[in-house]
């Protein structure tokens, strides 16, 4: 059984609808969905606020690159257009593969031009770590440690302070 933790975010158009659509498109593979958080933009401040969440998905037959293909399909369905001049620029939908575990519950390690897991900057992103704790309070980012320890890093304090839980915007898995 392959498991993947996916981060979803949107700051263009109907942000909430884009997140809901990603959950629907990932379908029965989604087993857990975090709460939604409104967050300031990361890495490129000149843009609207984001809505962010994380999903835990399972599929007995999925390889790591299959999760990436599904992530890209969700982005395409939301009309995502990549601007090479603004790596962290605004987007209708961003779906990142944060971590993947194999059938033996071992973290998958991959570092190639298409997919790097665990995500190399996940430990720096409160908008990934904080929602992840919603669904796995004792979770660990492979190679980096416990989520709670990572969130206690002073470098994330400002990002955490800028996050607003949005319980009025629930996302639900179909499981």
N, C-alpha and C positions, 0 to 999 in steps of 0.2 A: 504494500500500500504506500503510495507516494503522497506526502503531505507538503503543502506549500503555504507560506504566509505571504499574502499579497497586500500591498499598500495601495489605496485608491485615493485620488484627490482631484478636485475640480475647482477652477476659479473663473470660468467663462460660461456664459449662457445660463441655463437652468442647472446650477451646480448640483442640487439635490437629485434632480432627475437623472443626471449623468451617473451619479453614484448608484442610484436604484437600478439603472439599466445595466451597469457592470455586474451587480449581484444577480440580476435576472439572466444575463448572458452566460455567466459561469454556472448557473443552474444548480443541479443536484450535487455538484462537487462541493459547494459551499456548506460547511457545517457550523461555523461560528462567525459572527459578525460583531465587530466592536460598536461602541457608540460613535456618533459623528461629532467631530470637533471643528470649530471654526478657528483658523489659524492665519497669522500674518504670512505673507509670501516669504519664501526662504531662498536666499541666494540672489534675488533680483527684486528689490523692494518696490519698483515702480509698476505695481499691478494690483488688482483686487485681491481681497482675502480669499483663502481656500476653505473648502470643506474637505476634511480628511477622515478616513476610517481604515481599518485593516480587516482582512478576511482570512480565515483558515479554511483551506480547501483540501479535499482528498480525492484521489483517483487511483485505483489499483494499477492502471496501465500507463499512467503519465510519467514521462521522463522529464528531467529539468527543462529542456528546451520546449516541451509541450506546454509547460506553464507560461513560458515567454510568448509562445504563439497565441495562447488564449488571452494573455494580457494585451498584446498588440491588436487582436481582433476586437476586444472591447474598446480600445482607443479609437480604432478605425470606425467602429459603429457610432461613436460619439463625434465623429468628424475632426479628430485630432490632426492638427497640422504642426509639424515640427519646424521651428525656426532655428537654423543653425547659428544665427547671430545671438540668440538668447537661449542658452542651454537651460536655464531655470526660469524661462519666461512663462507667460500665461498659457493655459491650456483648457480645453473642454474636459479632458479626462487624462489622467496619468495613472497608469497601473504598473507598479514595480514589483518584481519578484524579490522578496526580501530574503527568504530562506526556504530551502527544500530539504526534506528528510526522506530517506529511502524506506523500503519495506521493513527493514530491521530497526527503524527509528534512529538511524545514524544520519547526521547532517551531511548533505551533499556539498562537496567543495568543487567549484568550477571557476576558472579564470580564463575566459576566452573573449574575443572581441564582441561577441553577441551577448553573452550572459556571464555575469560574475555573481556567484552566490557563495556565502552570504553576501548581501549587498554591501559594497565597500564603505558606504557612508551612513548606513542605518544607525550606527551607534551615535551619530552626531545629530540625529533628527528626532526631536521630541514629538513631532507630528506622526512618527511611526511608533516610537517606543510607548508613548502614553496610551494610545488606543490599544496597542498590543496587550498591555497589562489588563485591559478590560476583559479580554478573552482567555488569557493565560497569565494569571497573577504571579505564578512562579516560573515564568518562561525565561529562557536563556537565548541570547543571540549567539549562535555558534562562533567560537573563536574570540568572543568579546566578553561574555559573562552574563550575569543576572540582569534582567531588565531594570529592576529597582536600583541596582548599583549604578547602572549606566545613566539612569535618570537623575541620580544624585550628583552627577558631575556638574560642577559650577558653570561649565561652559554652556550648559543647557538651561540654566536658570531663567534667562530672559525669554527664551523660546517657550518654556513651560508657562511662564507668567502671562504670555500673550495668547494662550490657548483658551477657548471658551467651549465648554461642553454644550452640545445642542440636542438635549433629550426630546425636543419637539420634532426632530428629524430622524425617526427610527428607520433602520435598515434591517431586514429580516432575511435569513436564509430559508430555503425551501425545505430543508431537512426536517 
